[in-house]
């Protein structure tokens, strides 16, 4: 399916969230560092957060490889990975309530400086929604916490598939009552854009070169023939005249 190269027919913008709209790494490290001081718990939170994110794709692949087990949402996958990593990293003194608080850190992420204003401008012309591997509760709580002005929530949990499965991209278009080419995915990850492009969606790359902090080793720039490349979400709004 050819990917659209024109933006003239785009009616909806769907966004990758972790890394594209919110700063997951910086948010989690700051959150856990401040919280642990009140609990008297010592840990290398940066190491935990980096390892936790490293478990993200493998945990979703396990869902793909074991369809008979049924779909597991991201909160569930995060909790399983967290329990393993806490043991591996020797973090002591955590209660079940503490683990629940840490796991819900993904619900409390902070947006990049341009995200809220840019999304608010884009909302004047387009339907805007996440298209995230997060689950509904996570994304709703994050939107409330961060002030993200979504029109609706689209995510892996809705379609029972994780990106880059085609069911997520095509499901978003279908649920919006649009053709794939009338939907644009905005993402900081070339692999996500490749999946969307393969399903006929328009694509926009926005760089987030500090997403992984000192460990960033990819996605510094566009690596495909994307429909648009912008500097940030505000620039995207400028380009669309919002």
N, C-alpha and C positions, 0 to 999 in steps of 0.2 A: 504494500500500500504506500503510494508516494506521500511524502510529508509536504504540507503546504509551505510555500515560501512567501506568501503574502499574508499580511495581518488584516486585510480589509474585511474578511468574513468572521473574524474572531468575536465571539459573544460572551465567552466565559473564560476566566483565568483561574486555574487551579495551581496550588503551590505546594511544592515540597516544604516541609516545615522545619525538621531538625537540621540545623545548619544553614538553611536558606532564609527562614523567617526569624528563627530564634537562635541564640548563642547557647547551645546545650552545654558545652564544656565549661565555659566561664561561669555560667549560671550554677551548675551543679557544684563545682569546686567551692565557690563563694558560699553557697547555701550550706553545704555540709561543714565547712570550716567554721562558720559562725554558730551553727547549731551544736557542733561537738564541744565547743567551749562551755556551753551551758550544761552539758551532760558529763563533762570530764572524761571524754573519750578521745584517745589519741589514734590517729591513722594518717596514712599518706593518701589524702583524698584525691589528689591528682592522679595517682597511680590507680586507685580504684575506679575512678571515672573513665580513664583511658582504657583499662581492661574491660570495663563494663560495655563501653561502646564497641570494643573489639569483639565482644560476644554477640553483638546485635545481628549481623548477617548470618553467622552460623546457626543461631537459634531459629531464625526464620527458615533457613534451609531445612532444619529438622522437621518443621511443620510440613514443608513441601514433600519431603521424603516419606512422611508417615501419614498419608491422607486418611487412613482408617482411624487414626487417633482423634481426628476432628480438628477444627481450627482452634488455635489458642491465641488470644489477643496479646498485644504487646506488654500490657501490665503483667500478665501471667509469665511471659517469657523473661521480662526484666527481673521479676522476683526470683525465678529459678536461677538465673545467672548470678544475681546478687548474693544469694545464699551460698553458692559455690565459691564466689570470689572472696567473700568475707572470711570464710574458712581458710582458703588458700593464702590470703594475705595476713592472716593471724590477727584480725581485728577483734578485740575482746570487749565484753561488757554490753553487747547489744541485746536488747529485749526484742520480743516480737513487735511491740509497738514502735521501737526504733527502726527496725527493718521496714515496717510499713511506711514510716515517715520518709526514710531514705528512698524507697521505691517510688513514692509519690513526688519525689523531686522533679521527675519528668513532667509533672503537671504544673510546676511552678517556674518554668523557664522564662528568661528575660529576652525580649526581642532585640534584634539589632537596632541601632539608632534610627535607621531610615524606614523600618518596617511599618510601624503603625501609621505614620503620616502618609507613606506611599500607598498602603492598602486603602486607607480612607479616601484618597484621591481616586484610585482606580475603581472603587466601589460606585462612584458617580456614573460610570459608563458601562461597567461590566458586572456580571455575577462573579463573585469571588468566593473561593472555598479552599480549604486545605485538600490536598490529595496525598495523604500521609500514611505511613505504616503504623502510626499511633492508633489507638482505639478511641471510640467516641467519648467516653468519660474523660480520658486524658486530654483530648483536644478541646473539649468544652471547658474544662477547668483551666487549661492553659490560656484559652481565649479570654476568660474572665479575669485571670491573674494579670495577663499582659496587655489587655485592651485591644485584642485583635478583632477587627470588625467583620468577621465572616458573615456571609449570607446563609450558609448552611455548612454542615460537616460531612465531607466525603472522606473515606479512609478505608484501610484494608479490612477492618472489622465489618464494614457494610457489605463488602464484596466477597468476604471470606477468602481473600487472596492477598498476599503481600506483593508489593512492587519488587521486581519489574514484570510480574505476571500480567499478561495482556488484559485479564479480567478487570484489573483495577482501572486502567486507562479507558478501556472501552465501556466499562461500567459507569464511569463518571459521565461520559458523553451521553450514554443512554438515559441515565437518571436525570440529566439536565434537559433531555428532549432535544439534543443537538447532534449534528454530525461530528465525527472526530475532528475534522479540520476547523470546526467552529470553536474548539476548545484549545487553549494554550496552556501547556505546563511550564511553570516558571520554577527553575531549580538551580542549585549551585553544584549539582553532581552530573557529570557528563553521562554516567551510566543510566541514570534515571531518565535523562532527556533522550537517550538512545532508545530506551524501551517505549517511551511515548511516541517518538518519531516513527518507530516501526508499526505503531497502531494508527498512524495517520494524524496524530495531533500536531498542532503548531507547537513550537518550542522556543523557550527563552532562557539563555544562560546568564546567571548573575553570579559573579565571583565572590566567594567568602574565604579569602586566603588565610584567615586566622582561625577558621573553624576548629581545627585540630591543634591549635597552639603550636608549640615547637615541633610537633610530630606531623605537621601537614606535609604530605608528599605527592598530592595529586589535586586536580581540579583548580589549578591556579589560573587557567584560562580555558576557552572553548576548545573542544577536541572533536567537533563535528560540524556539519553544515546546518547549524541551527537557524530557525526563522529569524531570531533576534539575539543580539548580545548587548547587555546593558551593564552599567557600572554598579547600580543598586536599584532598589525598588522605586525610589524617587525618580531616578532616570527613566525607568519604565513608564511611570506616570507622565513624565515630560514627553516621552516619545509618542504616547497615545493622546496627548493634548488634554490630560485630565487636570 
